[in-house]
Amino acid sequence: MRAVKGRDTGPERRLRSLIHAMGYRFRLHGRDLPGKPDIVFRRRRKAIFVHGCFWHGHDCPRGARAPKTNAVYWREKIARNRARDARNEAALREAGWSIETIWECELRDADALRERLFAFLGPARLENLTGRSP
């Protein structure tokens, strides 16, 4: 477990690359926010969590697969992770933030993910692309 990365994972890097290519600029790992969202858009008050399907108990084939060894431990561990995720999301929403959770398995369909991100974030502003206002 010690070798499991908590941030800058492959799925996070792929999502950040996609978001950047779409013209959005963001901050990483909002340390002052509940749950330390992976990607933060402070001016928009929007946050994105990138969840691994196994670690956060997604209902896809990869996330639904339970380890055969030490099954009770893993079932409880994933249940605690899900409860923690729900608490963090509730705290952020209560503070006026919009939250989007991207699952590792969803990164496979880049076109659908682009549409979903655009719907969540809205248009990228011109000043975000050029560094200055029009």
ABEGO torsion letter per residue (X at the ends): XAABBABGBAAAAAAAAAAAAAGBBBBBGBAABBGGBABBBAAAGBBBBBBBAAAAGBABAAAABBBABGAAAAAAAAAAAAAAAAAAAAAAAAAGBBBBBBBAAAAABAAAAAAAAAAAAEBBBAAAAAGBBX
